[in-house]
Amino acid sequence: NGHPHVKTPVLDEMAKTAFRFDRFYAAHPTCSPTRASFLTGRHPNRMGTFTPGWSMRPEEITSAHILSEAGYHCGHFGKWHVGTVKAGSPVNPGAMGFHEWLSHDNFFELNPSFSRDGGPPQVFEGESSEILIDETIQFIGRAQTQEKPFFAVVWFGSPHEPYSGLPEDLALYDDLPAKYPDKMVRLTSNETGGPTKRPLGEVLRERYAEITAMDRAIGTLRGYLAESGQRDNTLLFYCGDNGTSGDASLASPYRGVKGEVYEGGTMVPGLIEWPSKVTQPRSTMARASTSDLLPTVCAITGQPLPDRPLDGIDLTPMLEGSVTERPTPLFFWQFDVGHLPKENRIPYIDPEKQIGTTPLVKLMGGIATRNFTNFRHPVITEADYRGARTILDGDYKLVIHEAKHGDAKVELFDLKSDPAEANDLSKDDAKTTKRLQDRLREWQGSVLMSLTEADYE
């Protein structure tokens, strides 16, 4: 994508030789909600996964549930972050359909701690992306031995602040501290686990070192698939879970960063390598999302879709080239958690089972682990419709933010002529603005009905 510094030769090769989504989106501008969408094909607000630290619900049906029923051996490796990974958690990877897991409640750097199949955390010495791919390769080997197809979900810890890297990877970016010496950014200290400020150039050097190590690990996986004779018939998918974080953003053609519903907060890379099906390099400008992955997996494996509202669509027509525009809108919504009363909340899951175990560098509330929450939501009020939200229909994008006083702020953009979302058309095109507002409100009503647990009846 023309980045001035970061080195990703493996992903660059995939982008040139496989299938590239030029308009791929994370379903949410933050990580936990996007991961819930990846697993379920549903918007995370449907299951109360509103923001990082809010878990999934046990009744959700995941792609691992579906593929397990279809005879696939399913494994999860790395960041989970939609609940705790310990034994007894009703939303750990095993409970959500995976046969094996080496996972962390949240994120990790060098020498990470992981829980294997729900056991107590163990420290693994080394670079975390390399560790995860080595474990994934062993998992694939076991599936081969059992003569089973496999489904492996690898969620790297990189890149995530506080950044770190191997000396040989850091050396690739030794010139950056001198190039960006003046701007200071906020992030976590690797030494204290608390907040600090550091020069942007130093932060970018470490972030890009993590990305290069991740890229190399993906290359190791591709090499193994080729050597073991599985590359042609294995679909390898890569994407991000949200836009670039503010502590590491450089010049971008898009507005916004991680945590915002503008394009810079939700647009991410999207690549598919599947040599037996994608025989020539191809790309699409049709918009796709992490919510589309479960319906696509169902279509590829011939499994029925879950009998409940889904927000994703089957992407195989895009892969085949028969569809060049998305037939349905994309929706983004940051639920306004702040309006929820803290008193009288009824936990959806036993709070003891939501207490995390795997430590990380960044402290929160003075502790090095992460706990999760999810609450029952039986009654819907007008306030539940609040929060930054977006509908993207064709080239039009409507963005709504709540104003501190008075009416909400409404913006309309034509992304074809204005991908930077610089020119608000809401006053000039009131008809389109009203149409998209109505469609967005209708969709929110469906999501809130799911939030009341109606889909589980």
Secondary structure as UniProt FT lines:
FT   HELIX           9..17
FT   STRAND          19..21
FT   STRAND          24..25
FT   HELIX           31..40
FT   HELIX           44..47
FT   TURN            52..53
FT   TURN            58..59
FT   HELIX           63..69
FT   TURN            70..71
FT   STRAND          73..79
FT   TURN            87..88
FT   TURN            90..91
FT   TURN            93..97
FT   STRAND          100..104
FT   STRAND          113..116
FT   TURN            117..118
FT   STRAND          122..123
FT   HELIX           128..145
FT   TURN            146..147
FT   STRAND          150..155
FT   HELIX           167..170
FT   HELIX           171..173
FT   TURN            174..175
FT   HELIX           176..179
FT   STRAND          184..188
FT   TURN            190..192
FT   STRAND          195..199
FT   HELIX           200..227
FT   TURN            228..229
FT   TURN            232..233
FT   STRAND          236..239
FT   HELIX           246..248
FT   TURN            258..259
FT   HELIX           263..266
FT   STRAND          267..268
FT   STRAND          270..273
FT   TURN            275..277
FT   STRAND          282..284
FT   STRAND          288..289
FT   HELIX           290..292
FT   HELIX           293..301
FT   HELIX           316..320
FT   STRAND          330..333
FT   HELIX           337..339
FT   TURN            343..344
FT   HELIX           351..354
FT   TURN            365..366
FT   HELIX           382..385
FT   STRAND          389..393
FT   TURN            394..395
FT   STRAND          396..401
FT   STRAND          409..414
FT   TURN            415..417
FT   TURN            419..420
FT   TURN            426..428
FT   HELIX           430..451
FT   TURN            452..453
FT   HELIX           454..456
//
